[in-house]
Amino acid sequence: MEIENKLRALGYALPEPSEAAGNYIQTVQVGNILFIGGNIGRFKGQSLKYTGQVGDRVTVEQAYESARNVALNHLAKIKIALGDLDRVERIVKVNGYVNAAPGFNQMAEVLNGESDLLVALWGEKGKHVRTAVGVSGLGRDAPVEAEVVVQVKD
């Protein structure tokens, strides 16, 4: 409960994540590695707070908030898979995609919305390798999508 207590101290709560939108599962554990599939930060029963391309209809600040919502969704899915966020040994990797308007190049600043929360929760073990890619569109016109890989404690 240490990680969830830190999350609450930061003013956040685990959301109820949305269901898979297709023929796939949301997490897969292979050995001590847990893969958490991509999500767009949509919580069950709610629509996205922001839609559109970053640098056009969505600001960097709004996209950062969207990326933080993606992180909260990842945390909820990790808890479902592992039963306890304290079972995470470290965050290994984040692959992030930003729905970028032509000429927009601040993908790293947007994806910091997820990375900053993970580091706030796990400290050095929250630091991870990351990809931040700009794309011309995402499902449901989301501004951000990301996936995460974590190492699970033995």
N, C-alpha and C positions, 0 to 999 in steps of 0.2 A: 504493500500500500504506500510505500515511500514515494514512488513516482506519481501516483494519483494524488497524494497529499501535496506534492510540489505543484502539480497541475492546478489544484484548487487554490493554492496560495497565489498563483499567477492570475487567478480570476477565471479559469476555464473549467469546464466539466466535459466528460466524455459524452459525445452525442450518440444517438441511436443511428448507426450507419444505414444508408440505403441498401437495398438488395442488389444483387448482381443484375445487370441490365441485359444479359445475354446468356449464352451457353458456356459458362465458365464458372470457376470458383474464385473466391476473393483472396484466399491465402493457401499456400502450399508449404509444408515443412519438409525439408530433405536433410536428414541428420540434424545438426544443430543450426541450420540456416533456415530462416523463415522468409519467404517471398510474399510481399503484400502487393496485390495488383493495383493498377492505376485507379484513381478516383478523381472526381472533379470538385469535391468538397460539398456535395449535396447530401444533406442529412435526410433521414426517412421522413416522408410526409412534407418536406419543404422544397421549395424551388431555390434555384441559385440566387444569391443576393445581387450579384453582378453578372452581366453577360456581355459578350462582345470582345473585340480585339483590344489588347492593351496598347496604349498610344493613340487610340481613337476614342471609343466610348468608355473605356475603363482606364483609370489612372494607375500609376505605379503603386500608389498607396492602397487603392482598392484591390489590385491584383495581389499585393503582399498579404492583405487580409484574406483573400481567397486561398492563397497558398497555405496560410495558417489553418484555415478550415479543412483543407486537404490533409494537413498533418493531424488534426483532431480526428478526422475520419480514420486515418491510418492507425492512430492509437486505439481507437475503439475496436478496430478489426484485429489488432494485435492482442488486445485483451480477450476477445472472443476466442481466438486461436490458442492462446497460452493460458488463459485463466487469470493471469496476473502480469501487469506491466513490469513488475520487479524481476521477472524471469528473463528480461532482455539483458544480455551481456553487453552489447554495443550496437549502435547503428552503423551499418556497413556502407550502404549506398543509397542515394536518392537520384532517380532519373526524373527530371522535370521538363515539362513542355509548356510553353507560353504561347497563347493565341495572339500573335504579334501583328500589329498593323505594319504596312510597308515602311521601312526605315527605322522601326523600333529596335533597339539593341540593348535594353537593360534587363535581359532575362535573369541575370544573376541577382539583381536587386529584388526582383519579384520572388524568385525561389527562396530567398532568405526568409520569407514568411514561414516556410516549413523548417528550414535549417535552424533558424534562431530558436524556435520552440524546442526542437530536439536537443540542442546544446543546452538550453536552459534547464531541461529536465535531467539529462544524463551527464552534463559536464563534458569532460574530455572524451568519455565513451559515447557521447552524442555526436562528436565530430565524425564526418563521413566523407567519402568521395562523392562527387556529384556531377551530373550532367544537367545543363540548363540550355534547352534548345528552343528556338523560336519556330513556330509553325504557322501556317496560314489559316488554320481552323481546328477546332476541337468539338467533340460531341456536345450537343445541347448548347452550343455557342459559348461554352465555358471559357473563362480567361486563362485557367491554369489546370493542368493535370499532372499528377506525379505518381510514381511507384517507389517502394522502399524495400530494402533487404536488411534484415537484422540477424545478428548472431544470438542464439538462445543459450542461456546458462545450462550446463550439464546437470 
